Amino acid sequence: MYLKRLKELREDADIKQLAIADLLHITRQQYSLYETGKRPIPIHCLKILANFYHTSCDYILEVTDEIRPYKKSS
């Protein structure tokens, strides 16, 4: 499930939940609910996080193990 990837990406970047919550314009508690799976993460937040971590939504959602983002289509 994507919960593991969300937490791993954040911890690998040595970033606190509060900083990610600020990026998403939500509370730290709200973001914590996303990481623990108590609330599903909205797609718009997922897109922001994929861009922030320089990866793809598919990587976060564990559709792929390729961490590099896709190339933008023309």
CHARMM-style PDB file with segment names, atoms N, HN, CA, C and O in Angstrom:
ATOM      1  N   MET     1       0.834  -1.182   0.000  1.00  0.00      PROA
ATOM      2  CA  MET     1       0.000   0.000   0.000  1.00  0.00      PROA
ATOM      3  C   MET     1       0.880   1.247   0.000  1.00  0.00      PROA
ATOM      4  O   MET     1       2.030   1.195   0.436  1.00  0.00      PROA
ATOM      5  N   TYR     2       0.360   2.333  -0.473  1.00  0.00      PROA
ATOM      6  HN  TYR     2      -0.574   2.375  -0.827  1.00  0.00      PROA
ATOM      7  CA  TYR     2       1.148   3.557  -0.640  1.00  0.00      PROA
ATOM      8  C   TYR     2       1.602   4.182   0.671  1.00  0.00      PROA
ATOM      9  O   TYR     2       2.484   5.042   0.669  1.00  0.00      PROA
ATOM     10  N   LEU     3       1.025   3.773   1.772  1.00  0.00      PROA
ATOM     11  HN  LEU     3       0.308   3.075   1.774  1.00  0.00      PROA
ATOM     12  CA  LEU     3       1.372   4.379   3.063  1.00  0.00      PROA
ATOM     13  C   LEU     3       2.860   4.240   3.354  1.00  0.00      PROA
ATOM     14  O   LEU     3       3.500   5.176   3.832  1.00  0.00      PROA
ATOM     15  N   LYS     4       3.398   3.073   3.064  1.00  0.00      PROA
ATOM     16  HN  LYS     4       2.878   2.312   2.675  1.00  0.00      PROA
ATOM     17  CA  LYS     4       4.807   2.823   3.311  1.00  0.00      PROA
ATOM     18  C   LYS     4       5.672   3.753   2.463  1.00  0.00      PROA
ATOM     19  O   LYS     4       6.660   4.300   2.954  1.00  0.00      PROA
ATOM     20  N   ARG     5       5.313   3.932   1.215  1.00  0.00      PROA
ATOM     21  HN  ARG     5       4.511   3.488   0.816  1.00  0.00      PROA
ATOM     22  CA  ARG     5       6.105   4.787   0.325  1.00  0.00      PROA
ATOM     23  C   ARG     5       6.033   6.249   0.756  1.00  0.00      PROA
ATOM     24  O   ARG     5       7.041   6.954   0.717  1.00  0.00      PROA
ATOM     25  N   LEU     6       4.859   6.707   1.164  1.00  0.00      PROA
ATOM     26  HN  LEU     6       4.040   6.134   1.196  1.00  0.00      PROA
ATOM     27  CA  LEU     6       4.735   8.100   1.618  1.00  0.00      PROA
ATOM     28  C   LEU     6       5.694   8.369   2.764  1.00  0.00      PROA
ATOM     29  O   LEU     6       6.422   9.362   2.762  1.00  0.00      PROA
ATOM     30  N   LYS     7       5.688   7.485   3.730  1.00  0.00      PROA
ATOM     31  HN  LYS     7       5.097   6.679   3.732  1.00  0.00      PROA
ATOM     32  CA  LYS     7       6.545   7.664   4.904  1.00  0.00      PROA
ATOM     33  C   LYS     7       8.019   7.526   4.529  1.00  0.00      PROA
ATOM     34  O   LYS     7       8.849   8.313   4.985  1.00  0.00      PROA
ATOM     35  N   GLU     8       8.351   6.534   3.704  1.00  0.00      PROA
ATOM     36  HN  GLU     8       7.677   5.895   3.334  1.00  0.00      PROA
ATOM     37  CA  GLU     8       9.748   6.342   3.293  1.00  0.00      PROA
ATOM     38  C   GLU     8      10.293   7.547   2.543  1.00  0.00      PROA
ATOM     39  O   GLU     8      11.412   7.987   2.806  1.00  0.00      PROA
ATOM     40  N   LEU     9       9.520   8.079   1.620  1.00  0.00      PROA
ATOM     41  HN  LEU     9       8.611   7.722   1.407  1.00  0.00      PROA
ATOM     42  CA  LEU     9       9.970   9.253   0.869  1.00  0.00      PROA
ATOM     43  C   LEU     9      10.229  10.431   1.801  1.00  0.00      PROA
ATOM     44  O   LEU     9      11.232  11.132   1.668  1.00  0.00      PROA
ATOM     45  N   ARG    10       9.322  10.640   2.735  1.00  0.00      PROA
ATOM     46  HN  ARG    10       8.507  10.071   2.843  1.00  0.00      PROA
ATOM     47  CA  ARG    10       9.468  11.752   3.674  1.00  0.00      PROA
ATOM     48  C   ARG    10      10.686  11.551   4.564  1.00  0.00      PROA
ATOM     49  O   ARG    10      11.482  12.473   4.745  1.00  0.00      PROA
ATOM     50  N   GLU    11      10.835  10.357   5.119  1.00  0.00      PROA
ATOM     51  HN  GLU    11      10.188   9.609   4.971  1.00  0.00      PROA
ATOM     52  CA  GLU    11      11.953  10.097   6.019  1.00  0.00      PROA
ATOM     53  C   GLU    11      13.294  10.110   5.280  1.00  0.00      PROA
ATOM     54  O   GLU    11      14.291  10.598   5.811  1.00  0.00      PROA
ATOM     55  N   ASP    12      13.318   9.573   4.050  1.00  0.00      PROA
ATOM     56  HN  ASP    12      12.508   9.176   3.618  1.00  0.00      PROA
ATOM     57  CA  ASP    12      14.563   9.597   3.270  1.00  0.00      PROA
ATOM     58  C   ASP    12      15.006  11.025   2.970  1.00  0.00      PROA
ATOM     59  O   ASP    12      16.201  11.300   2.860  1.00  0.00      PROA
ATOM     60  N   ALA    13      14.046  11.924   2.838  1.00  0.00      PROA
ATOM     61  HN  ALA    13      13.076  11.700   2.927  1.00  0.00      PROA
ATOM     62  CA  ALA    13      14.361  13.332   2.594  1.00  0.00      PROA
ATOM     63  C   ALA    13      14.617  14.078   3.905  1.00  0.00      PROA
ATOM     64  O   ALA    13      14.916  15.272   3.899  1.00  0.00      PROA
ATOM     65  N   ASP    14      14.498  13.368   5.026  1.00  0.00      PROA
ATOM     66  HN  ASP    14      14.254  12.398   5.031  1.00  0.00      PROA
ATOM     67  CA  ASP    14      14.707  13.941   6.363  1.00  0.00      PROA
ATOM     68  C   ASP    14      13.794  15.151   6.595  1.00  0.00      PROA
ATOM     69  O   ASP    14      14.234  16.220   7.020  1.00  0.00      PROA
ATOM     70  N   ILE    15      12.514  14.939   6.302  1.00  0.00      PROA
ATOM     71  HN  ILE    15      12.157  14.071   5.957  1.00  0.00      PROA
ATOM     72  CA  ILE    15      11.512  15.993   6.426  1.00  0.00      PROA
ATOM     73  C   ILE    15      10.472  15.579   7.456  1.00  0.00      PROA
ATOM     74  O   ILE    15      10.060  14.419   7.494  1.00  0.00      PROA
ATOM     75  N   LYS    16      10.058  16.494   8.267  1.00  0.00      PROA
ATOM     76  HN  LYS    16      10.393  17.436   8.236  1.00  0.00      PROA
ATOM     77  CA  LYS    16       9.027  16.244   9.278  1.00  0.00      PROA
ATOM     78  C   LYS    16       7.636  16.305   8.644  1.00  0.00      PROA
ATOM     79  O   LYS    16       7.440  16.934   7.605  1.00  0.00      PROA
ATOM     80  N   GLN    17       6.683  15.641   9.287  1.00  0.00      PROA
ATOM     81  HN  GLN    17       6.843  15.130  10.131  1.00  0.00      PROA
ATOM     82  CA  GLN    17       5.303  15.669   8.810  1.00  0.00      PROA
ATOM     83  C   GLN    17       4.777  17.097   8.704  1.00  0.00      PROA
ATOM     84  O   GLN    17       4.020  17.410   7.786  1.00  0.00      PROA
ATOM     85  N   LEU    18       5.165  17.951   9.620  1.00  0.00      PROA
ATOM     86  HN  LEU    18       5.780  17.696  10.366  1.00  0.00      PROA
ATOM     87  CA  LEU    18       4.679  19.334   9.623  1.00  0.00      PROA
ATOM     88  C   LEU    18       5.075  20.062   8.338  1.00  0.00      PROA
ATOM     89  O   LEU    18       4.281  20.826   7.790  1.00  0.00      PROA
ATOM     90  N   ALA    19       6.288  19.831   7.858  1.00  0.00      PROA
ATOM     91  HN  ALA    19       6.934  19.210   8.303  1.00  0.00      PROA
ATOM     92  CA  ALA    19       6.742  20.488   6.626  1.00  0.00      PROA
ATOM     93  C   ALA    19       5.920  20.019   5.426  1.00  0.00      PROA
ATOM     94  O   ALA    19       5.571  20.820   4.559  1.00  0.00      PROA
ATOM     95  N   ILE    20       5.617  18.746   5.377  1.00  0.00      PROA
ATOM     96  HN  ILE    20       5.900  18.095   6.081  1.00  0.00      PROA
ATOM     97  CA  ILE    20       4.798  18.226   4.277  1.00  0.00      PROA
ATOM     98  C   ILE    20       3.378  18.754   4.391  1.00  0.00      PROA
ATOM     99  O   ILE    20       2.756  19.107   3.389  1.00  0.00      PROA
ATOM    100  N   ALA    21       2.874  18.805   5.600  1.00  0.00      PROA
ATOM    101  HN  ALA    21       3.380  18.519   6.414  1.00  0.00      PROA
ATOM    102  CA  ALA    21       1.531  19.357   5.816  1.00  0.00      PROA
ATOM    103  C   ALA    21       1.473  20.808   5.345  1.00  0.00      PROA
ATOM    104  O   ALA    21       0.501  21.217   4.711  1.00  0.00      PROA
ATOM    105  N   ASP    22       2.500  21.580   5.650  1.00  0.00      PROA
ATOM    106  HN  ASP    22       3.290  21.248   6.165  1.00  0.00      PROA
ATOM    107  CA  ASP    22       2.548  22.975   5.188  1.00  0.00      PROA
ATOM    108  C   ASP    22       2.556  23.044   3.663  1.00  0.00      PROA
ATOM    109  O   ASP    22       1.886  23.894   3.076  1.00  0.00      PROA
ATOM    110  N   LEU    23       3.306  22.158   3.027  1.00  0.00      PROA
ATOM    111  HN  LEU    23       3.850  21.468   3.504  1.00  0.00      PROA
ATOM    112  CA  LEU    23       3.350  22.102   1.567  1.00  0.00      PROA
ATOM    113  C   LEU    23       1.955  21.850   0.991  1.00  0.00      PROA
ATOM    114  O   LEU    23       1.586  22.424  -0.033  1.00  0.00      PROA
ATOM    115  N   LEU    24       1.191  20.993   1.653  1.00  0.00      PROA
ATOM    116  HN  LEU    24       1.490  20.527   2.485  1.00  0.00      PROA
ATOM    117  CA  LEU    24      -0.143  20.623   1.190  1.00  0.00      PROA
ATOM    118  C   LEU    24      -1.241  21.553   1.707  1.00  0.00      PROA
ATOM    119  O   LEU    24      -2.409  21.408   1.345  1.00  0.00      PROA
ATOM    120  N   HSD    25      -0.861  22.503   2.551  1.00  0.00      PROA
ATOM    121  HN  HSD    25       0.087  22.622   2.846  1.00  0.00      PROA
ATOM    122  CA  HSD    25      -1.809  23.454   3.159  1.00  0.00      PROA
ATOM    123  C   HSD    25      -2.870  22.735   3.999  1.00  0.00      PROA
ATOM    124  O   HSD    25      -4.063  23.033   3.935  1.00  0.00      PROA
ATOM    125  N   ILE    26      -2.376  21.772   4.791  1.00  0.00      PROA
ATOM    126  HN  ILE    26      -1.407  21.530   4.843  1.00  0.00      PROA
ATOM    127  CA  ILE    26      -3.241  21.046   5.716  1.00  0.00      PROA
ATOM    128  C   ILE    26      -2.540  20.986   7.066  1.00  0.00      PROA
ATOM    129  O   ILE    26      -1.405  21.443   7.196  1.00  0.00      PROA
ATOM    130  N   THR    27      -3.203  20.429   8.063  1.00  0.00      PROA
ATOM    131  HN  THR    27      -4.125  20.057   7.956  1.00  0.00      PROA
ATOM    132  CA  THR    27      -2.573  20.299   9.378  1.00  0.00      PROA
ATOM    133  C   THR    27      -1.671  19.070   9.409  1.00  0.00      PROA
ATOM    134  O   THR    27      -1.803  18.167   8.583  1.00  0.00      PROA
ATOM    135  N   ARG    28      -0.762  19.047  10.361  1.00  0.00      PROA
ATOM    136  HN  ARG    28      -0.655  19.781  11.033  1.00  0.00      PROA
ATOM    137  CA  ARG    28       0.101  17.885  10.539  1.00  0.00      PROA
ATOM    138  C   ARG    28      -0.745  16.659  10.877  1.00  0.00      PROA
ATOM    139  O   ARG    28      -0.459  15.552  10.422  1.00  0.00      PROA
ATOM    140  N   GLN    29      -1.783  16.869  11.675  1.00  0.00      PROA
ATOM    141  HN  GLN    29      -2.015  17.769  12.045  1.00  0.00      PROA
ATOM    142  CA  GLN    29      -2.659  15.765  12.055  1.00  0.00      PROA
ATOM    143  C   GLN    29      -3.347  15.166  10.820  1.00  0.00      PROA
ATOM    144  O   GLN    29      -3.481  13.948  10.697  1.00  0.00      PROA
ATOM    145  N   GLN    30      -3.773  16.041   9.919  1.00  0.00      PROA
ATOM    146  HN  GLN    30      -3.664  17.030  10.019  1.00  0.00      PROA
ATOM    147  CA  GLN    30      -4.406  15.565   8.678  1.00  0.00      PROA
ATOM    148  C   GLN    30      -3.426  14.731   7.866  1.00  0.00      PROA
ATOM    149  O   GLN    30      -3.771  13.653   7.382  1.00  0.00      PROA
ATOM    150  N   TYR    31      -2.208  15.227   7.720  1.00  0.00      PROA
ATOM    151  HN  TYR    31      -1.927  16.102   8.113  1.00  0.00      PROA
ATOM    152  CA  TYR    31      -1.216  14.468   6.964  1.00  0.00      PROA
ATOM    153  C   TYR    31      -0.915  13.134   7.632  1.00  0.00      PROA
ATOM    154  O   TYR    31      -0.750  12.121   6.952  1.00  0.00      PROA
ATOM    155  N   SER    32      -0.845  13.126   8.944  1.00  0.00      PROA
ATOM    156  HN  SER    32      -0.979  13.949   9.497  1.00  0.00      PROA
ATOM    157  CA  SER    32      -0.612  11.891   9.684  1.00  0.00      PROA
ATOM    158  C   SER    32      -1.685  10.854   9.373  1.00  0.00      PROA
ATOM    159  O   SER    32      -1.390   9.664   9.273  1.00  0.00      PROA
ATOM    160  N   LEU    33      -2.929  11.303   9.220  1.00  0.00      PROA
ATOM    161  HN  LEU    33      -3.169  12.271   9.302  1.00  0.00      PROA
ATOM    162  CA  LEU    33      -4.021  10.389   8.864  1.00  0.00      PROA
ATOM    163  C   LEU    33      -3.789   9.767   7.491  1.00  0.00      PROA
ATOM    164  O   LEU    33      -4.160   8.615   7.267  1.00  0.00      PROA
ATOM    165  N   TYR    34      -3.185  10.507   6.575  1.00  0.00      PROA
ATOM    166  HN  TYR    34      -2.884  11.443   6.757  1.00  0.00      PROA
ATOM    167  CA  TYR    34      -2.857   9.965   5.258  1.00  0.00      PROA
ATOM    168  C   TYR    34      -1.784   8.881   5.376  1.00  0.00      PROA
ATOM    169  O   TYR    34      -1.911   7.809   4.785  1.00  0.00      PROA
ATOM    170  N   GLU    35      -0.731   9.166   6.143  1.00  0.00      PROA
ATOM    171  HN  GLU    35      -0.628  10.037   6.623  1.00  0.00      PROA
ATOM    172  CA  GLU    35       0.373   8.216   6.286  1.00  0.00      PROA
ATOM    173  C   GLU    35      -0.047   6.948   7.021  1.00  0.00      PROA
ATOM    174  O   GLU    35       0.489   5.873   6.750  1.00  0.00      PROA
ATOM    175  N   THR    36      -0.985   7.056   7.936  1.00  0.00      PROA
ATOM    176  HN  THR    36      -1.421   7.929   8.156  1.00  0.00      PROA
ATOM    177  CA  THR    36      -1.418   5.880   8.696  1.00  0.00      PROA
ATOM    178  C   THR    36      -2.568   5.133   8.028  1.00  0.00      PROA
ATOM    179  O   THR    36      -2.965   4.063   8.489  1.00  0.00      PROA
ATOM    180  N   GLY    37      -3.098   5.685   6.958  1.00  0.00      PROA
ATOM    181  HN  GLY    37      -2.776   6.554   6.584  1.00  0.00      PROA
ATOM    182  CA  GLY    37      -4.173   5.022   6.240  1.00  0.00      PROA
ATOM    183  C   GLY    37      -5.549   5.205   6.839  1.00  0.00      PROA
ATOM    184  O   GLY    37      -6.500   4.529   6.447  1.00  0.00      PROA
ATOM    185  N   LYS    38      -5.658   6.112   7.784  1.00  0.00      PROA
ATOM    186  HN  LYS    38      -4.886   6.662   8.103  1.00  0.00      PROA
ATOM    187  CA  LYS    38      -6.959   6.365   8.406  1.00  0.00      PROA
ATOM    188  C   LYS    38      -7.838   7.265   7.552  1.00  0.00      PROA
ATOM    189  O   LYS    38      -9.038   7.398   7.792  1.00  0.00      PROA
ATOM    190  N   ARG    39      -7.223   7.875   6.559  1.00  0.00      PROA
ATOM    191  HN  ARG    39      -6.248   7.766   6.364  1.00  0.00      PROA
ATOM    192  CA  ARG    39      -7.960   8.710   5.613  1.00  0.00      PROA
ATOM    193  C   ARG    39      -7.247   8.617   4.261  1.00  0.00      PROA
ATOM    194  O   ARG    39      -6.020   8.703   4.207  1.00  0.00      PROA
ATOM    195  N   PRO    40      -8.001   8.442   3.168  1.00  0.00      PROA
ATOM    196  CA  PRO    40      -7.343   8.356   1.855  1.00  0.00      PROA
ATOM    197  C   PRO    40      -6.774   9.714   1.440  1.00  0.00      PROA
ATOM    198  O   PRO    40      -7.344  10.766   1.730  1.00  0.00      PROA
ATOM    199  N   ILE    41      -5.646   9.658   0.761  1.00  0.00      PROA
ATOM    200  HN  ILE    41      -5.182   8.804   0.525  1.00  0.00      PROA
ATOM    201  CA  ILE    41      -5.013  10.900   0.321  1.00  0.00      PROA
ATOM    202  C   ILE    41      -5.687  11.378  -0.970  1.00  0.00      PROA
ATOM    203  O   ILE    41      -5.849  10.594  -1.905  1.00  0.00      PROA
ATOM    204  N   PRO    42      -6.077  12.645  -1.031  1.00  0.00      PROA
ATOM    205  CA  PRO    42      -6.691  13.173  -2.254  1.00  0.00      PROA
ATOM    206  C   PRO    42      -5.696  13.187  -3.420  1.00  0.00      PROA
ATOM    207  O   PRO    42      -4.491  13.344  -3.225  1.00  0.00      PROA
ATOM    208  N   ILE    43      -6.218  13.024  -4.611  1.00  0.00      PROA
ATOM    209  HN  ILE    43      -7.197  12.896  -4.770  1.00  0.00      PROA
ATOM    210  CA  ILE    43      -5.372  12.973  -5.801  1.00  0.00      PROA
ATOM    211  C   ILE    43      -4.544  14.247  -5.952  1.00  0.00      PROA
ATOM    212  O   ILE    43      -3.374  14.177  -6.327  1.00  0.00      PROA
ATOM    213  N   HSD    44      -5.133  15.413  -5.666  1.00  0.00      PROA
ATOM    214  HN  HSD    44      -6.084  15.470  -5.362  1.00  0.00      PROA
ATOM    215  CA  HSD    44      -4.360  16.649  -5.844  1.00  0.00      PROA
ATOM    216  C   HSD    44      -3.160  16.687  -4.891  1.00  0.00      PROA
ATOM    217  O   HSD    44      -2.119  17.241  -5.243  1.00  0.00      PROA
ATOM    218  N   CYS    45      -3.286  16.114  -3.704  1.00  0.00      PROA
ATOM    219  HN  CYS    45      -4.132  15.664  -3.418  1.00  0.00      PROA
ATOM    220  CA  CYS    45      -2.161  16.046  -2.762  1.00  0.00      PROA
ATOM    221  C   CYS    45      -1.118  15.048  -3.258  1.00  0.00      PROA
ATOM    222  O   CYS    45       0.084  15.282  -3.135  1.00  0.00      PROA
ATOM    223  N   LEU    46      -1.578  13.954  -3.811  1.00  0.00      PROA
ATOM    224  HN  LEU    46      -2.555  13.763  -3.911  1.00  0.00      PROA
ATOM    225  CA  LEU    46      -0.679  12.942  -4.354  1.00  0.00      PROA
ATOM    226  C   LEU    46       0.178  13.531  -5.479  1.00  0.00      PROA
ATOM    227  O   LEU    46       1.378  13.264  -5.556  1.00  0.00      PROA
ATOM    228  N   LYS    47      -0.437  14.323  -6.339  1.00  0.00      PROA
ATOM    229  HN  LYS    47      -1.411  14.540  -6.276  1.00  0.00      PROA
ATOM    230  CA  LYS    47       0.298  14.957  -7.429  1.00  0.00      PROA
ATOM    231  C   LYS    47       1.342  15.943  -6.896  1.00  0.00      PROA
ATOM    232  O   LYS    47       2.464  15.993  -7.399  1.00  0.00      PROA
ATOM    233  N   ILE    48       0.977  16.717  -5.890  1.00  0.00      PROA
ATOM    234  HN  ILE    48       0.065  16.676  -5.481  1.00  0.00      PROA
ATOM    235  CA  ILE    48       1.921  17.663  -5.283  1.00  0.00      PROA
ATOM    236  C   ILE    48       3.107  16.913  -4.703  1.00  0.00      PROA
ATOM    237  O   ILE    48       4.254  17.317  -4.897  1.00  0.00      PROA
ATOM    238  N   LEU    49       2.840  15.827  -3.993  1.00  0.00      PROA
ATOM    239  HN  LEU    49       1.909  15.499  -3.835  1.00  0.00      PROA
ATOM    240  CA  LEU    49       3.916  15.057  -3.369  1.00  0.00      PROA
ATOM    241  C   LEU    49       4.815  14.389  -4.415  1.00  0.00      PROA
ATOM    242  O   LEU    49       6.034  14.352  -4.249  1.00  0.00      PROA
ATOM    243  N   ALA    50       4.232  13.871  -5.473  1.00  0.00      PROA
ATOM    244  HN  ALA    50       3.241  13.901  -5.609  1.00  0.00      PROA
ATOM    245  CA  ALA    50       5.043  13.256  -6.531  1.00  0.00      PROA
ATOM    246  C   ALA    50       5.984  14.295  -7.132  1.00  0.00      PROA
ATOM    247  O   ALA    50       7.161  14.009  -7.353  1.00  0.00      PROA
ATOM    248  N   ASN    51       5.489  15.472  -7.392  1.00  0.00      PROA
ATOM    249  HN  ASN    51       4.533  15.704  -7.213  1.00  0.00      PROA
ATOM    250  CA  ASN    51       6.351  16.544  -7.924  1.00  0.00      PROA
ATOM    251  C   ASN    51       7.411  16.948  -6.909  1.00  0.00      PROA
ATOM    252  O   ASN    51       8.573  17.141  -7.266  1.00  0.00      PROA
ATOM    253  N   PHE    52       7.021  17.074  -5.662  1.00  0.00      PROA
ATOM    254  HN  PHE    52       6.077  16.916  -5.372  1.00  0.00      PROA
ATOM    255  CA  PHE    52       7.946  17.483  -4.605  1.00  0.00      PROA
ATOM    256  C   PHE    52       9.098  16.484  -4.448  1.00  0.00      PROA
ATOM    257  O   PHE    52      10.256  16.877  -4.307  1.00  0.00      PROA
ATOM    258  N   TYR    53       8.767  15.195  -4.474  1.00  0.00      PROA
ATOM    259  HN  TYR    53       7.826  14.876  -4.589  1.00  0.00      PROA
ATOM    260  CA  TYR    53       9.779  14.148  -4.295  1.00  0.00      PROA
ATOM    261  C   TYR    53      10.455  13.737  -5.613  1.00  0.00      PROA
ATOM    262  O   TYR    53      11.299  12.841  -5.621  1.00  0.00      PROA
ATOM    263  N   HSD    54      10.090  14.380  -6.710  1.00  0.00      PROA
ATOM    264  HN  HSD    54       9.405  15.108  -6.703  1.00  0.00      PROA
ATOM    265  CA  HSD    54      10.657  14.078  -8.026  1.00  0.00      PROA
ATOM    266  C   HSD    54      10.458  12.598  -8.378  1.00  0.00      PROA
ATOM    267  O   HSD    54      11.398  11.890  -8.741  1.00  0.00      PROA
ATOM    268  N   THR    55       9.218  12.169  -8.259  1.00  0.00      PROA
ATOM    269  HN  THR    55       8.455  12.744  -7.964  1.00  0.00      PROA
ATOM    270  CA  THR    55       8.858  10.800  -8.590  1.00  0.00      PROA
ATOM    271  C   THR    55       7.501  10.812  -9.288  1.00  0.00      PROA
ATOM    272  O   THR    55       7.032  11.870  -9.707  1.00  0.00      PROA
ATOM    273  N   SER    56       6.879   9.668  -9.414  1.00  0.00      PROA
ATOM    274  HN  SER    56       7.261   8.809  -9.074  1.00  0.00      PROA
ATOM    275  CA  SER    56       5.563   9.592 -10.053  1.00  0.00      PROA
ATOM    276  C   SER    56       4.510   9.146  -9.044  1.00  0.00      PROA
ATOM    277  O   SER    56       4.825   8.549  -8.015  1.00  0.00      PROA
ATOM    278  N   CYS    57       3.281   9.442  -9.355  1.00  0.00      PROA
ATOM    279  HN  CYS    57       3.025   9.927 -10.192  1.00  0.00      PROA
ATOM    280  CA  CYS    57       2.172   8.955  -8.520  1.00  0.00      PROA
ATOM    281  C   CYS    57       2.175   7.430  -8.516  1.00  0.00      PROA
ATOM    282  O   CYS    57       1.852   6.812  -7.501  1.00  0.00      PROA
ATOM    283  N   ASP    58       2.536   6.822  -9.638  1.00  0.00      PROA
ATOM    284  HN  ASP    58       2.799   7.324 -10.462  1.00  0.00      PROA
ATOM    285  CA  ASP    58       2.590   5.364  -9.716  1.00  0.00      PROA
ATOM    286  C   ASP    58       3.602   4.787  -8.729  1.00  0.00      PROA
ATOM    287  O   ASP    58       3.362   3.732  -8.142  1.00  0.00      PROA
ATOM    288  N   TYR    59       4.721   5.466  -8.543  1.00  0.00      PROA
ATOM    289  HN  TYR    59       4.916   6.323  -9.020  1.00  0.00      PROA
ATOM    290  CA  TYR    59       5.707   4.993  -7.573  1.00  0.00      PROA
ATOM    291  C   TYR    59       5.131   5.070  -6.164  1.00  0.00      PROA
ATOM    292  O   TYR    59       5.239   4.112  -5.399  1.00  0.00      PROA
ATOM    293  N   ILE    60       4.531   6.186  -5.820  1.00  0.00      PROA
ATOM    294  HN  ILE    60       4.443   6.965  -6.441  1.00  0.00      PROA
ATOM    295  CA  ILE    60       3.950   6.341  -4.490  1.00  0.00      PROA
ATOM    296  C   ILE    60       2.866   5.296  -4.248  1.00  0.00      PROA
ATOM    297  O   ILE    60       2.748   4.759  -3.146  1.00  0.00      PROA
ATOM    298  N   LEU    61       2.075   5.011  -5.283  1.00  0.00      PROA
ATOM    299  HN  LEU    61       2.170   5.447  -6.178  1.00  0.00      PROA
ATOM    300  CA  LEU    61       0.968   4.048  -5.154  1.00  0.00      PROA
ATOM    301  C   LEU    61       1.425   2.599  -5.330  1.00  0.00      PROA
ATOM    302  O   LEU    61       0.605   1.681  -5.315  1.00  0.00      PROA
ATOM    303  N   GLU    62       2.732   2.396  -5.495  1.00  0.00      PROA
ATOM    304  HN  GLU    62       3.399   3.142  -5.507  1.00  0.00      PROA
ATOM    305  CA  GLU    62       3.336   1.073  -5.650  1.00  0.00      PROA
ATOM    306  C   GLU    62       2.869   0.331  -6.896  1.00  0.00      PROA
ATOM    307  O   GLU    62       2.800  -0.898  -6.910  1.00  0.00      PROA
ATOM    308  N   VAL    63       2.548   1.094  -7.944  1.00  0.00      PROA
ATOM    309  HN  VAL    63       2.604   2.092  -7.932  1.00  0.00      PROA
ATOM    310  CA  VAL    63       2.231   0.495  -9.236  1.00  0.00      PROA
ATOM    311  C   VAL    63       3.537   0.103  -9.923  1.00  0.00      PROA
ATOM    312  O   VAL    63       3.585  -0.857 -10.692  1.00  0.00      PROA
ATOM    313  N   THR    64       4.597   0.866  -9.633  1.00  0.00      PROA
ATOM    314  HN  THR    64       4.558   1.646  -9.009  1.00  0.00      PROA
ATOM    315  CA  THR    64       5.922   0.608 -10.189  1.00  0.00      PROA
ATOM    316  C   THR    64       6.962   0.770  -9.085  1.00  0.00      PROA
ATOM    317  O   THR    64       6.724   1.429  -8.073  1.00  0.00      PROA
ATOM    318  N   ASP    65       8.108   0.158  -9.307  1.00  0.00      PROA
ATOM    319  HN  ASP    65       8.301  -0.378 -10.129  1.00  0.00      PROA
ATOM    320  CA  ASP    65       9.231   0.338  -8.386  1.00  0.00      PROA
ATOM    321  C   ASP    65      10.244   1.329  -8.947  1.00  0.00      PROA
ATOM    322  O   ASP    65      11.287   1.572  -8.340  1.00  0.00      PROA
ATOM    323  N   GLU    66       9.934   1.893 -10.100  1.00  0.00      PROA
ATOM    324  HN  GLU    66       9.087   1.695 -10.593  1.00  0.00      PROA
ATOM    325  CA  GLU    66      10.802   2.889 -10.741  1.00  0.00      PROA
ATOM    326  C   GLU    66      10.561   4.238 -10.083  1.00  0.00      PROA
ATOM    327  O   GLU    66       9.488   4.823 -10.234  1.00  0.00      PROA
ATOM    328  N   ILE    67      11.548   4.733  -9.357  1.00  0.00      PROA
ATOM    329  HN  ILE    67      12.420   4.258  -9.234  1.00  0.00      PROA
ATOM    330  CA  ILE    67      11.364   5.979  -8.595  1.00  0.00      PROA
ATOM    331  C   ILE    67      11.431   7.225  -9.478  1.00  0.00      PROA
ATOM    332  O   ILE    67      10.870   8.265  -9.132  1.00  0.00      PROA
ATOM    333  N   ARG    68      12.120   7.118 -10.624  1.00  0.00      PROA
ATOM    334  HN  ARG    68      12.575   6.273 -10.905  1.00  0.00      PROA
ATOM    335  CA  ARG    68      12.231   8.289 -11.500  1.00  0.00      PROA
ATOM    336  C   ARG    68      10.864   8.628 -12.095  1.00  0.00      PROA
ATOM    337  O   ARG    68      10.097   7.733 -12.451  1.00  0.00      PROA
ATOM    338  N   PRO    69      10.569   9.905 -12.198  1.00  0.00      PROA
ATOM    339  CA  PRO    69       9.271  10.300 -12.780  1.00  0.00      PROA
ATOM    340  C   PRO    69       9.245  10.022 -14.276  1.00  0.00      PROA
ATOM    341  O   PRO    69      10.286   9.889 -14.920  1.00  0.00      PROA
ATOM    342  N   TYR    70       8.054   9.939 -14.803  1.00  0.00      PROA
ATOM    343  HN  TYR    70       7.209  10.047 -14.280  1.00  0.00      PROA
ATOM    344  CA  TYR    70       7.876   9.772 -16.242  1.00  0.00      PROA
ATOM    345  C   TYR    70       8.279  11.066 -16.945  1.00  0.00      PROA
ATOM    346  O   TYR    70       8.230  12.149 -16.362  1.00  0.00      PROA
ATOM    347  N   LYS    71       8.673  10.932 -18.193  1.00  0.00      PROA
ATOM    348  HN  LYS    71       8.712  10.052 -18.667  1.00  0.00      PROA
ATOM    349  CA  LYS    71       8.937  12.113 -19.001  1.00  0.00      PROA
ATOM    350  C   LYS    71       7.606  12.729 -19.375  1.00  0.00      PROA
ATOM    351  O   LYS    71       6.638  12.022 -19.653  1.00  0.00      PROA
ATOM    352  N   LYS    72       7.563  14.042 -19.381  1.00  0.00      PROA
ATOM    353  HN  LYS    72       8.350  14.616 -19.156  1.00  0.00      PROA
ATOM    354  CA  LYS    72       6.334  14.752 -19.778  1.00  0.00      PROA
ATOM    355  C   LYS    72       6.095  14.558 -21.263  1.00  0.00      PROA
ATOM    356  O   LYS    72       7.025  14.620 -22.068  1.00  0.00      PROA
ATOM    357  N   SER    73       4.844  14.324 -21.617  1.00  0.00      PROA
ATOM    358  HN  SER    73       4.089  14.273 -20.963  1.00  0.00      PROA
ATOM    359  CA  SER    73       4.503  14.183 -23.034  1.00  0.00      PROA
ATOM    360  C   SER    73       4.357  15.564 -23.660  1.00  0.00      PROA
ATOM    361  O   SER    73       3.995  16.529 -22.987  1.00  0.00      PROA
ATOM    362  N   SER    74       4.640  15.645 -24.938  1.00  0.00      PROA
ATOM    363  HN  SER    74       4.934  14.861 -25.485  1.00  0.00      PROA
ATOM    364  CA  SER    74       4.577  16.929 -25.628  1.00  0.00      PROA
ATOM    365  C   SER    74       3.177  17.301 -25.997  1.00  0.00      PROA
ATOM    366  OT1 SER    74       2.954  18.359 -26.586  1.00  0.00      PROA
TER     367      SER     74
END
